[in-house]
Amino acid sequence: MFTGIVEELGEIAAIEPLEDAARMSILGKVVTADAGHGDSIAVNGVCLTVVDVQGEVFTADVMKETLDRSSLGALEPGSPVNLERAVRADQRLGGHIVQGHVDGTGVLLSREPAEHWEVVRISLPDDLNRYVVEKGSIAVDGISLTVMSVDGEGFAVSLIPTTLQLTTLGAKRPGDPVNLEVDVIAKHVEKLVGAYVPGGRS
């Protein structure tokens, strides 16, 4: 489990294509400090398992389904990535509960700079719209963000200077894809309520 509080901006060091997967080597000084085989590290919001660690570079295998369902398939050597280690039980939950299981991808629609922040609009797949609410939480490329507004096309978030400087969202441009993970609590509530409501989801 993760919190959506990015620990560092890493970089794709190498990608080795496999028959039905890819092996990614990722540079990250902070997350590799105590990483070992089998540990979980979120890369742009996707939970990956560490296969090997060499210095400040860790390696993870990414299966085809993950490449197809997330924006990881569009990465190349040199691409910046958001990195976060799995949260420990004794840590503060600074963001929200993030599983690292991407629900879908969106596209950055627009950026509106202001004096001390920037409003970014992102498209939202139709099947995820019902889980996103104003003032609720959503993970965008693994970053825990608060939803400013939501409509039929997408949603808006406000990015503070720290987020702009220390995550991939600072350099994203309109048309760029992003990974989305909606609040898992909303999905569980929908399924539980759907079992008791005629015509509801279950």
C-alpha positions as CSV (number, residue, x, y, z in Angstrom):
1,M,0.0,0.0,0.0
2,F,1.1,3.6,-0.7
3,T,0.0,7.1,0.3
4,G,0.4,9.0,-2.9
5,I,3.2,11.2,-1.4
6,V,6.0,11.0,-4.0
7,E,9.4,10.4,-2.4
8,E,11.5,11.4,-5.4
9,L,11.6,12.0,-9.1
10,G,13.5,9.1,-10.6
11,E,14.4,8.2,-14.2
12,I,14.1,5.2,-16.5
13,A,17.7,3.9,-16.9
14,A,16.9,1.1,-19.3
15,I,14.1,-1.0,-20.8
16,E,14.6,-4.6,-21.9
17,P,11.7,-5.9,-24.1
18,L,10.6,-9.4,-23.3
19,E,8.2,-11.8,-25.1
20,D,5.1,-10.7,-23.1
21,A,6.6,-8.2,-20.7
22,A,9.4,-5.7,-20.2
23,R,12.2,-5.4,-17.7
24,M,12.7,-1.9,-16.5
25,S,15.7,-0.5,-14.7
26,I,14.9,2.6,-12.7
27,L,17.3,5.1,-11.1
28,G,16.2,6.3,-7.7
29,K,18.6,7.3,-5.0
30,V,16.1,7.5,-2.2
31,V,13.9,4.5,-2.9
32,T,16.9,2.2,-3.4
33,A,18.5,3.2,-0.1
34,D,16.9,0.3,1.7
35,A,15.3,-1.6,-1.1
36,G,15.7,-5.4,-1.5
37,H,14.4,-8.2,-3.6
38,G,10.6,-8.5,-3.4
39,D,10.0,-5.0,-2.1
40,S,7.2,-2.9,-3.6
41,I,7.9,0.5,-5.2
42,A,5.3,2.5,-7.0
43,V,6.4,3.9,-10.4
44,N,4.1,6.6,-11.7
45,G,1.4,5.0,-9.5
46,V,2.0,1.4,-10.6
47,C,3.0,-1.0,-7.9
48,L,6.1,-2.9,-9.1
49,T,8.1,-5.7,-7.4
50,V,11.8,-5.2,-7.1
51,V,13.8,-8.0,-8.8
52,D,17.3,-6.7,-8.2
53,V,19.1,-3.6,-6.9
54,Q,22.5,-2.4,-8.2
55,G,23.6,0.8,-6.5
56,E,21.0,3.4,-7.1
57,V,19.2,1.4,-9.8
58,F,16.5,-1.2,-9.2
59,T,15.0,-3.6,-11.7
60,A,11.4,-4.7,-12.0
61,D,9.5,-6.9,-14.5
62,V,6.3,-5.3,-16.0
63,M,3.8,-7.7,-17.5
64,K,2.0,-7.0,-20.8
65,E,-1.3,-6.3,-19.1
66,T,0.3,-3.6,-17.0
67,L,2.0,-2.1,-20.1
68,D,-1.4,-2.1,-21.9
69,R,-3.5,-0.7,-19.1
70,S,-1.1,2.0,-17.8
71,S,1.1,4.7,-19.3
72,L,4.2,2.7,-18.5
73,G,4.3,1.3,-22.0
74,A,5.0,4.8,-23.3
75,L,8.1,5.3,-21.2
76,E,11.6,5.2,-22.6
77,P,15.1,5.5,-21.2
78,G,15.5,9.0,-19.8
79,S,11.8,9.4,-18.9
80,P,11.2,10.9,-15.5
81,V,9.0,8.8,-13.1
82,N,7.4,9.4,-9.7
83,L,8.7,6.9,-7.1
84,E,7.3,5.9,-3.7
85,R,8.2,3.0,-1.5
86,A,5.4,1.0,0.2
87,V,4.2,2.7,3.4
88,R,5.2,1.3,6.8
89,A,2.6,0.7,9.5
90,D,4.2,3.2,11.8
91,Q,4.2,6.1,9.2
92,R,1.7,8.9,8.9
93,L,-0.8,8.6,6.0
94,G,0.0,11.9,4.5
95,G,-2.1,11.4,1.3
96,H,-4.8,8.7,1.0
97,I,-4.9,4.9,0.6
98,V,-3.3,4.1,-2.8
99,Q,-2.9,0.5,-3.9
100,G,-0.8,1.0,-6.9
101,H,-3.4,-0.7,-9.0
102,V,-4.1,1.6,-11.9
103,D,-7.8,1.8,-12.9
104,G,-7.2,3.5,-16.2
105,T,-5.5,6.3,-18.0
106,G,-6.4,9.9,-18.7
107,V,-5.0,12.7,-20.8
108,L,-3.9,16.0,-19.6
109,L,-6.3,18.5,-21.2
110,S,-5.1,21.9,-20.1
111,R,-2.9,23.9,-17.7
112,E,-3.9,27.3,-16.2
113,P,-1.0,28.9,-14.3
114,A,-1.7,31.2,-11.4
115,E,0.5,33.2,-9.1
116,H,1.2,30.4,-6.5
117,W,-0.4,27.3,-8.0
118,E,-1.5,25.8,-11.3
119,V,-4.9,24.3,-12.2
120,V,-4.6,21.2,-14.4
121,R,-7.6,19.5,-16.1
122,I,-7.4,15.8,-16.9
123,S,-9.8,13.6,-18.9
124,L,-11.6,10.8,-17.1
125,P,-12.8,7.5,-18.6
126,D,-16.6,7.1,-18.5
127,D,-16.4,4.0,-16.3
128,L,-14.4,5.9,-13.6
129,N,-16.4,9.1,-13.5
130,R,-18.8,7.9,-10.8
131,Y,-16.0,7.3,-8.4
132,V,-14.6,10.9,-8.6
133,V,-16.2,13.6,-6.5
134,E,-15.4,17.2,-5.7
135,K,-13.0,17.4,-2.7
136,G,-12.4,13.7,-2.9
137,S,-9.0,12.0,-3.5
138,I,-7.5,10.6,-6.7
139,A,-4.1,9.4,-7.6
140,V,-2.6,10.8,-10.8
141,D,0.7,9.1,-11.8
142,G,0.8,8.0,-8.2
143,I,0.4,11.5,-6.7
144,S,-2.4,11.9,-4.1
145,L,-4.4,14.9,-5.2
146,T,-7.7,16.6,-4.1
147,V,-10.3,17.0,-6.8
148,M,-11.3,20.6,-7.3
149,S,-14.2,19.9,-9.7
150,V,-15.5,17.1,-11.9
151,D,-17.8,17.0,-15.0
152,G,-18.6,14.7,-17.8
153,E,-15.3,15.3,-19.6
154,G,-12.9,15.1,-16.7
155,F,-11.7,16.7,-13.5
156,A,-9.5,19.5,-12.3
157,V,-6.8,19.6,-9.6
158,S,-4.7,22.4,-8.2
159,L,-1.0,21.8,-8.1
160,I,1.2,23.6,-5.5
161,P,4.8,24.6,-6.4
162,T,6.2,21.5,-4.5
163,T,4.1,19.2,-6.7
164,L,5.2,21.0,-9.8
165,Q,8.8,20.9,-8.9
166,L,9.1,17.4,-7.5
167,T,6.8,15.3,-9.7
168,T,6.3,14.5,-13.3
169,L,3.2,16.7,-13.4
170,G,5.4,19.8,-13.5
171,A,6.6,18.9,-17.0
172,K,3.5,17.2,-18.5
173,R,1.9,18.9,-21.4
174,P,-1.6,18.8,-22.9
175,G,-2.0,15.4,-24.7
176,D,0.3,13.5,-22.3
177,P,-1.2,10.4,-20.7
178,V,-1.4,9.9,-17.0
179,N,-2.2,6.9,-14.8
180,L,-5.4,7.2,-12.7
181,E,-6.4,5.3,-9.6
182,V,-9.7,6.2,-8.0
183,D,-10.5,5.9,-4.3
184,V,-10.7,2.2,-3.5
185,I,-13.2,2.9,-0.7
186,A,-15.7,4.2,-3.2
187,K,-15.5,1.0,-5.3
188,H,-16.1,-1.2,-2.2
189,V,-19.0,0.9,-1.1
190,E,-20.6,0.7,-4.5
191,K,-20.3,-3.1,-4.6
192,L,-21.7,-3.5,-1.1
193,V,-24.6,-1.2,-1.6
194,G,-25.3,-2.6,-5.1
195,A,-25.9,-6.0,-3.5
196,Y,-28.9,-4.6,-1.7
197,V,-30.3,-2.1,-4.2
198,P,-32.4,-3.4,-7.1
199,G,-30.6,-2.8,-10.3
200,G,-27.4,-1.8,-8.4
201,R,-23.9,-2.9,-9.1
202,S,-22.6,-6.0,-7.5
